[in-house]
């Protein structure tokens, strides 16, 4: 049995290429899983399809033939020549596949190292395949070990502790400034992706969020998605003076907030301008306004990314350790039953021969116990170094060969 992964990600494929390989919905994935598992060399499979990667995870009996089958199916699916896919793909088997699996689960292979969304995406990919009968114990073992590896990395490092997008950094800085969002009022102006992320983080933190946009229907859609309120853009001159926390991220070519609109307040205000060009024109420091523009936030992002890269180097040491431990565990699962069977057959043969010797009168009956003990001990002395050698090989390919050879010699058709 071999593990096999074929990977197309932001590291080896353009967005346009990944779009061709992506699966529109679960039904499309299930149709592909059905034809994948129809191949005689593939017994389990699952598909991970996100905006940054499309990967197929398999358990197979023959890596080369399974790989060709997968490339052929993906060629048909994406309308891309197989040779082009083969040249682009990362094709990983056994140790390399499990190391990659653990790296993906730990978010070390993500575009944003340390992001946490990938863990849920992997679980969903396995669940879809498992519930429909396309994967089972082999991929389950790999996923469970990957989750343990990811958990240790999160606990042992700070790789996921600091945000690395402009919006998440802005929200994190705001939380730091106001000491938590519970009971705080926040105004978000804009309807793009950064505004949506901002609203979600604020709402999750307990803030009372209001959304404002030139197109009222867009503001309504964001508010509905994030559990926020909506306010007319016509009220912007009043609104900016009524909220202690304000975020802007619009596509305006000129400032939407100017000095002439700003009035004094009895509390400090924290404003975060995430737009390019800038949304806020504020030259006064008299009214307790603390303004953070995108350059301020980029510095924080860069520092956080550098920190995550340092943590990533330490994390790969843990991944290598977990990968080696995984194969040691697999080896024990496959070899131990076979070793036990070898000993049982040897003891049965030794006992039968001892009985024959006594029954034929070659030794007196009173020596029967001693004879049994001597033959058993002789077998232990003979088998012990052989079985220890079997246990000592960590190379999964060599272990598989040993198991197959010994099973053949023993005429044992059990599947270990």
N, C-alpha and C positions, 0 to 999 in steps of 0.2 A: 504494500500500500504506500502511495506517495501523496504528498500535498503539492498542489499546483495552483499558482495564481498568475493570471494574465492581467496586467495593469496598464491603463491609459489614464494619465493624470496631468495636472498643470506642469509637471516636470518634463514630460516627453511629448505633449500634444497641445496644439492651440485650442482656443475656445471653440472655433468652428469645427475642428476635428472631433472634439469631445461632444459637441452637439449632435453630430451624426451618429455617434456611438451610444448616446443616451437612450433611456427607455422612458416613454411618455407616462406610463402608469404601471401599476402592479400587474394588470392583465398582460401587458406586453412582456414583463419580466417572467411571468409564469409560462407563457408560450415558449420563451427561449429556454427556460429551465427544463421544460419537457423534452425538447429536442437535444439539449445538452446531455441529459441523463439517459437518453435512448442509446447512446454509444456504449458499446460493451466494455470499454476501459474506464468509464466514469461511473462511480457509484453514488457520489454526493456532490452537490453544487449549490452555490448561492451567488446572487448578483448585488453588488454595491454600486448604485448609480446616483451621483450627486453633481453639483455644478462644477466641481473641481476634479472629479475622477469617475471612471467607469471601470470596475474590476470584477472579474469572475474568480471565485474561490472554489477549488475542487479537491476531492479525494479521488485518486485514480490508480489504476494498476500499471499503466504504461504512459510515461510522461510525454514522449514524442508524439505518439498517436493521438493522445488526448489534446495536446497543444494544436496539432493540425486540424482536428475536428473543431475546436473552439475558434480558431482563426477563420476557418471556412464559414462558420455560422455568423461570425461578426462581420465578415466581408459582405455576406448577403444582407445582413441587418443594416449596415451603414452605407452600402453601395460603394465600398472602397476595396481596391484590389488586396488580396491576401498578402502579397509580398510587401506592399506598403505598410500594412498593419504590423506584419512581423518585424519590419525594420524599425518601427516606432515603439512597439510594446516593450514593457519590462516583463519578461517571462521567468518566473521564479519557481523553483521546486524545492521540496523538503526543507532543509535548514534555511535557505534564502526566503522561501515562502513564509515560514513561521516567523522569521525575524521581521519580514515586511508586515505581516498580520499584526504583530505586537506593536510595531512602529505606527501603523495606521490607528490602531485602537488607542494608543497613547498620544495621538495628535502630533507626533513628531514628523509625520510625512505630510502634514497639512500645509496649505498656503500660508495660513497664520498659525505658526507653531504654538501649541498650548490651547487652542480653541476646544471647546467641550462638546460641540454639536455632533462630531463624528462618532462618538461613543453610542449615542442613540441611533444614529443611522445604521451602524453595524448591527445593533440588536434588532432593528426593524428588518434588515435584510435577511438575517438568520430566521427570524420569526416567520416571515412570509414563506421562505423555502421549507422550513421544518413543518409548518402546519399543513403544507400541501404535499408533503411526502418526498421532497427533493433533496433533503439532507437529514442527517441523524447524528449518531454518536461521534463520528470522526471530526466533523466540523464543530460539533458542540464542545468537544474537548479543547479544540484550538481556541474557540471563542471564550470559553471560561478561563483558560489560562491567559489569554490576551487581556481580559478584564482585570484579572489579578495583577498582571504586570502594570497596567495603566493606573490602577489604584495605588500601587506602591510608588510609582513615579509621582503621582499627585501628592502623596503624603511626604515623600522624601525630598521633593524639590518645590520651587515656587513657580514652576513653568506656566501654571494657569492662573496665577494670582493677580496679574496686572493686565488691563485691557490694552489692545493694540490697534484699535480702529479709532478714527477721529471722534465718532459719536460716543463710543463707549468710554473713551478717555475724558470727554467733556462731562458726561454724566458722573463718572467717578470723581472728577475734580469738584463738581458741584456738591456731591455728597460730602466730600471732605470739608468744603467751605461752610456748609450749613449744618453739619453734624447729623446727617440722616434726613430722609425725605418724609417721614411720617408726619402728616398734618401740614406739610408745606405746600404752597401753591406755586405751580410752574406754568409758564406760557411757552408753547412751541410754535414757531412760525415757519411754514414751509410744508411741502408735501412729498419730498423725495425720500430716498432710502434712509438717509441719515436722520431725517425727522421721524420716520417710523421707528427706527432703532431707539432713538432718544425717548420717544413716548413709551415704548414698551419697557425700557429700563426704569423710567420714572414711575410708571404705574406699578411695576413689580416691587418698587421700593416703598410704596405707600403714599406717593405724592398725589395731590389733587391737580390733575393735568388738564389744561385747556389748549386746543389746537386752533390755529388761525392760518388761513391761506386765501390768496386772491380768488381762487375758484372754491366756492363754499362746499360744493359736492365732494371735492377731494379731501377737504378737512373733515367732512362728515364720515367719509370712508375710513380715514385713519382713526378717528375718534371711536368708531364702532369696533374696529379691530383691537384697539388698545384700552378700551374702557375709559375714554376721556370725554371731556366736554368740547363744545364747538363755540367759537365766537366769530362774529363777522369781521372781515378784514377792514371794513370801514371804521372800526373802533380802535385801530392800532395806536393812534395818538394818545388815547386814554389808557389802553390796556398796558402799555409798556411801563406805566407809572403805578400799576396796581399789583404787580407780581414780584416777589423777591427773587425769583429764578426765571431766567429767560434764555431760550435757545433759538437761534435763527439759522436757517439753511435754505436759502431761496436761490433762484436763478436770475435775480434782478441784476442789471448792469450798473445800477447806481444804488446808493444807500437807501434803505427803506426806513431807517431810524436816524434822525439827525438831532443836532444839538437843540434846535428850536422846539423839538417835541418833548424834550426831557424836563420834568418838573421835580422839585424837591420832595423827598419822602422822609419819614421818621425812622426808616430801617435801611440797612445795607442791602444793595441789590447785586446779584451775580449774573452777569450777562456773558453768554458764550456765542461768539460769531463763528460759525463753521462754514461760511460761504466764501467763494472766490468768484468775482470780486466781493469785497466785504459788504455786509448788510448794514453795519452799524457805524455811524460817524459820531464819535463822542470825544470831545476835546476837554471836557471839564472833569475835575475830580472833586467838585464841591458837594455832590449829592450822594456820596457813598456808593458810587457805582464801581464795581470791580469787573473790568472788561478783559476777557480772554479771546484773542483772535486765533486764526488757524495756525499761525506760525508758533504760537505758544503751545498749542496742543500737539503740533508735529514734533516738537522737541521731546515731549513726554512719550509720544508713540515711539520715537527712535530709541529713547533710553530703555523703554520696556522691551522692544524687539531685541536690543543688545543683551539685556538681561536674560531673555528667553533663549537666546542662542547659547549663552553660557550654561544655562540649565539643561539645554538639549544635549550638550556634550556629555554631561554627567548622566543623563537619562539613557543614552545609548549603551552605557556600561551595564545598566540594570537590564536593558532589553536583551543584550547578549547573554547575560546570566540566566534570565528567565527562559530564553530559547534553548540553551543547553540543558536546563533542568526539565524542560518539556520533553525533550527527546530521551532523556534518562528515564523519565516516567513512562513514556510510551514503550521504551525498550523493556522495562520491567513488566508492563502489562502483557507484552507479546512473548517474552522469553520465559518468564517464570512458569506458566502452565506447561510449556514444552519440557523444561528441565524437570519439573515434577513428574511428568509422564515418563521421562527417561529413567528416573530413579525407580518409579513404581514397576516398570517393566523389568528392570535389572533385578530388583528384589524378588519379584515373582519367579524369574528364571533361576535365581540362586536358591530360593526356597525349594523349588521343584527338584533341582539337582541334589540338594541335601537330602530330601526325602527319598530320592531314588537310591542314593548311596547307602542309606540306612536300611531301606527295604530289601536291597540285594545282598545285605550282609557284609558289605565291604568294610564297615565300621560297626562296633557294638552299639546297641540302642542307647546306652547311657551317654554316648558321645554326641547324641543328636543336638542338644542345646548348644554345645561348644561349636559344633560344625556350622549350625545356622549363624551363630555370632561371627565366626571366622570368615565365612563367605560374604556376609553382609559388610563386614569391616573392609575386606579386600575390595569390594565394589566401591565403597565410599572413597578409599584411597585412590582408586583408579579414576573415578568420575569427578572428584572434587576439583583438580586443576583444570579439567576440560570445561566444566560448567562455570568456573570463575573466569576463564578466558572469554566465554560467551557473554558473561555479564559485563565484562570490562570494556567492550567495544562501544563507543559512543556514536560512531558513524552510522546513521540510519540505513544507508545503502548496504553496508557490510553486515549489519545486524539482520536485515531482511534476507540477505544471501545465506547467512548461517541458518536461520530458521527454515528457509526453504530447503536447504541441503539436508539438514537433520531430519526434517519431516519426511523427505523423500527416502532417505536411508532406512527410516523406521517404518516406511510404508504407512505413514500417518496422514490421513486426508482431512484431519480437523483443521479448521481455520483459526490459526493463532494470530 
